[in-house]
Amino acid sequence: MTLGTGMRANVAGVGSLFVEDDFDVVPDLAELGLPDELPPIRIPAFATLAQHARASALLTKAKQAATWFDGREVQVEDYQLSTADVAAASVALGCSGREFLFLIELAEEAGFVDTTEDDLKPAAGLDDDSDEETVDAWDAALEFVLVESVWWDGELEAGVDPDLGAAGPAMMFGLFLAGESGLPRKELPDLVRSGLTGEDPLTTYDPVPALLDRLGGLGAVEIDDEGIVRLTPLALWAMRERYVALGIDIAVLRPAEQMTAADLLAAGPSLTEEELDTESRNWFALRSPQQAGEELLAATATGDAVDRMFAVHLIKSNGLGTEQLWRSALEMPEMRPYAKVELSDEEPDVAELAWLLTDVLAATGDVEESFSSAVPAGREQEIFDAMWRLPHPEVAEVLAMIGEEHPDKKIAKAARKAAFKARS
């Protein structure tokens, strides 16, 4: 594990990304080899999400299409409008007949129209929706655009290749993993292709332009001047809701003014370098250097090995490690070894070196390099004797890991014996 590098940029090789569950298309995390926890994200307040949803150009068009029916008698047969009514509506709204039919179906999905077997009219109170109703309508529109809109664009007809229904979700999942870094526009066709099965339809038709156009109009994606595509906060919220419902843990970052040191430590190792720089800079800006250092140290009292190592990284990289701060850390058993390393007049004893090694291996899992660089040749047994006596909650697992992965059979055997003693 490398501190602060994040997981989100790793969206290559997504292959066999989706499985069908009834009519929904969801990511197959087993195929992806992803954990049941993804990096945390920041989401605006719900009222702000509702404002973004109300500003959606595509939803505004869908509402306009719905209100066209107000006070009009239209011919509906088998849920199909007559050619004359479609033509009249298209002229009135300034769009093609195909686009009008798309907007009406979108309006139905969003709850903007009421339909019966032979009647269609705008829903009551169309402009009086609550924040929750507004966001729910936008979310339903997103689902429709992702899974259905490929059939409304290009020359494909519904049913030609049902696998194309995974194109939109595949692209959104990749963009979700990419986070604030986004993805280059030119990489999206390959990302879409990774979610499809069977014969490759992208050899004759690329759904990405139409998807981006629809999603941009909906307010789900943004494309900057350099061609980088990113999800909007509203789309991040919507995708997180779907993945959390599948049992994936995705924490929500608090605003900087509400974020505690523990929040920052918990989020940091999963963030990209850019995200980490932004989050930590905003957090430090609200505190004096002394206060920031003290809060980070205090947070390690209830943290794990990753939290301790990350706290030390933040303290050192931001120039917070004063002698006063490290001397205060001498009073904290878990942080004393780190403090002694930083203080020129203090030397860690064998038990403290064993604690540091246990933390490093627990956090990184890198036995061959970390163990060899930290333990002088010939002192392995001395370190193991110190390790198995530690009150470290992960020491037995770390010793077992050394026993399984160390290339020297003699050292590996000694580690396994120490792991047995730690468990006993």
QUIDAMO-V467091 format. One line per field, one symbol per residue. phi: phi as a letter, one per 30 degrees, with the letter a starting at -180 (. if undefined). psi: psi as a letter, one per 30 degrees, with the letter a starting at -180 (. if undefined). A space follows every 10 residues. Layout:
phi->???
psi->???
//
This chain:
phi->.cdicicddd cdidghdbbc bhcccbdcdd ddidddbced bcbdeddded dddddddddd dddddddedd iccbcbbhic dddddddddd ddcibddddd dddddddddd idbcbbdbbb adddieccdd eddddddddd ddedddccdd dcbicdcejd bddddddded ddddddddid dibdeddded ddedccbidd dddcacdded ddddddddjc bbbddcidcb ddeddeeddd edddddjcdb dcddeedcdc dddddddedc ddeddddddd dddddcbded dddddddddd dcccdddddd ddeddddcic dddddddddd dcedceeddd ddcdcbbddd dddddedddd dddcicdedd dddccdejcd dddddddddd dddcdddddd ddddcddddd dddddddddd dddd
psi->kkkgflfefi glhfkhekkk jcgljlkjfe efgllgklll lkklleeeee eeefgkeeee eeeeeefffj gkkljkkhgk lleeeeeeee eefhlleeee eeeeeeeeef gflkkaeglk lklkheggkl eeeeeeeeee eeeeeeefff fflagklkfe jfffffeeee eeeeeeefbf eakkeffeee eeeffllakj ffffkjfeee eeeeeeefhf lkkafggkkl kleeeeeeee eeeefggkjj lkklleffkl eeeeeeeeff lleeeeeeee eeeefgllee eeeeeeeeff egaaeeeeee eeeeeefghf ileeeeeeff fjeffeeeee efkfgkkkae eeeeeeeeee eeefgieeee eeffjkkfge eeeeeeeffk gkfgeeeeee eefefkfjee eeeeeeeeee eef.
//
